[in-house]
Amino acid sequence: MLEILYRELHYQIAKRNPLVANDERQFQKAIKNAMNIKRGIGVQILGFLPFGLLMASTFAFTNEKLVLSSLMVSLALIPFVFAMYVTAVQSSYILSVGLFEPLKLLPIKMGSRYLSGLLLLEISPSLATVLPSALFLMVKYPLSGLLAVLWLLLGLFLGHTLGLLLVNFFSLRIHQRAGKGHSLKSFAKVVMFLLFIGMFMMMNYLQYYIREHSEQVAGIVEKYFIAYPFVVSSIFDPLRSMALFLVYLSIFGLVYHLTLKGVWKKILEPPVVSEKRSISKFRASPRGKILALVLKDFKIFVRKPAMLVAFLFPIYVIFPTLVSALQRGELGLEDLLPVLFMIGLFSVPGADAVLKVEGKNLDFLKTLPIKKRDFVIAKVMSMTLIPNFLGLSLVTLGVFYGSGAFVLLPYAIFLPFIASSITMLYFFRYRGEEVGIPELRWPQIILMFIIVGIVFGIIALPIFVSFNVIGSEVIALVTSLTLAFLLGRLSR
Amino acid sequence: MIVVENLTKRFGEKTVLNGISFRVNDGEIYGLLGPNGSGKSTTMKILVGVLKPTSGSVSIAGIDPLRDPVKVKEVVGFVPETPVLYESLTPEEFFNFVGSVRGIAKEKLEERVNYLVKAFGIEGYLDQFIGTLSFGTQQKISLISALLHDPQVLVLDEAMNGLDPKSARILRELLLEFKEEGKSIVFSTHVLPLAEMICDRIGLIYKGDLIVEGTMEELKEKVHEENLEDIFLKLTESKGEVENILQALKEAL
């Protein structure tokens, strides 16, 4: 069953990818590769492995247990966040392309097991970024290394379970009408969701702090040892670690089982929420082509909040600074500058969600007179708006704290635009005017991080040399104009 | 006018269309018929610029969909076999989206949607999410969205699917009105009496070839059969097969 679903999913992805779908030979080659589970996973592992080895090198040169356990705490967050992200976003996509529709008709007790299995196949290659570190640790401390492997696997499982929980609560309910209260409720759900994500960001911030001050605050690690990923620091106390591992496994095993049951029930019969309000006359409110595309994206995002996880990364960056500012009562230019650059950089993964939001509707979109250029510009805007909002909020906060942060306003606008434009120009480099959805794989996203990072490095050069913010902003402006020009010329 | 010449489409080793040619004049309804998997939907997708042919040429109102796929989409209204719609949007939001992308002026959009919504009887569903609506209502939404921009050319792939008798009648009358206005219409259906009733000419595709084409009278004369169903079964080599299956079923049951 899993093999059939995996093949079908990757056939659907390849079919929608204009980089291959328009070239018969390439298409045949792509589906031959993508539809083979072993080859598909193997290629992804090879993509992740260089980063895994890079991170593992730290473990080769450190012997101190406290540092090693702190580093492992930091690594444990990767499979957790990745699994939660992929589960929430990819399952919305999988369900929207109708992959599970044929299963509804079959006498299957809990088809969501297959959804989970399929997602785990997609997620598991990410372990290649963390397992080498655990294996390096195993060479020095065999039992602790083994425990680290178990905790990393558990992290992946926890993230996956929480992702399924998000899908269960946010993505499978069908509201019958877009009543007056609907937008408000959707907004409230998004806020709740952001707070939920914020909880993990807060944990990440604390964990970062611990890593930086490992010796001084070893006590804090002890104090927070129950919360994942801090619990991973227990690997040098095998008995306690194993006991905690079993507790985690049994609690989340139960949550996983109950969530799967709930997900399948809702897939079979989505709960319909009906609100009393009905209109009988259509009121037209036409907008520009690009704006219409952007508004459509955001309406779908708000109604499928699990997809908002894609915008988790900029929030991930903003949270520690916000907490720190609130604690210290100040927000200086030195605090804001790196965060604004990071918000820009972390706009890159948003590409995944803004393209996946189309699902099977690409077939409809292709019947409309939409040029690739308009589609790409709309997607750049969809990718940029949330990071822009976050950046502008931070700058406003900086102004509120009286740090003269107003001078950083152009960064909040230009940097997410630059990152999004570079990403989209890369993925839509195929010839022709037609709309399509290129296939996004995580190694490509990482490549985009590197390219955008280099461009940002050039923009930041005047700051490094002489703290010349205006000079740097001029480079950002020129880069933005160049990219806007390239976006405008995007066609054959 | 639609002109199709030597159209071929291959998917890997499989040839789906084998050099078909036909023409649809202005003010004409052309019925494109054939058994399942004969290549009708592929032909239609090529006509509207969604699929690219392996070889051959197509001209829609003087535009080549291969050279200018976006321009073709401006003059064509397409209803696919199965409605593909944004299920998280309401019909009102969906029509506004399509109207915006097609650059339809506010007054015209409002007038046209209200007229079509009333005609197809979906006034009560304008604020419901499309995903919660029945197949038939989704089909009506798909139809309305294809007619919003008053297209010169209509390509309807089994557009009657899921429509209740009243809506099917309304669509039939609308098509005849569009024909009077001089629009070119390509229409596929498995309801053969309907095709017989409204199509000016009929083309029959079988295994990727256009095996016969003409008016109803011309087809009767060529094939020596009295109605479209018999013509269809004879030409697709199914008549004997159907009789054998029926005989076997009678014996088995």
Interface residues (C-beta under 8 A of the other chain):
Chain A: N22 E24 Q28 S96 I174 H175 Q176 R177 A178 G179 V272 R277 S278 I279 S280 K281 F282 R283 A284 S285 P286 R287 G288 K289 L291 A292 L293 L295 K296 K299 I300 R303 K304 K360 N361 D363 F364 K366 T367 L368 P369 I370 K371 E433 E434
Chain B: R10 F11 G12 V48 G49 V50 K52 T54 P69 V70 K71 K73 E74 V76 F78 P80 V84 L85 Y86 E87 S88 L89 T90 E92 E93 F95 N96 F97 V98 G99 S100 V101 R102 G103 I104 A105 K106 E107 L109 E110 V113 N114 V117 E123 G124 L126 D127 Q128 F129 G131 T132
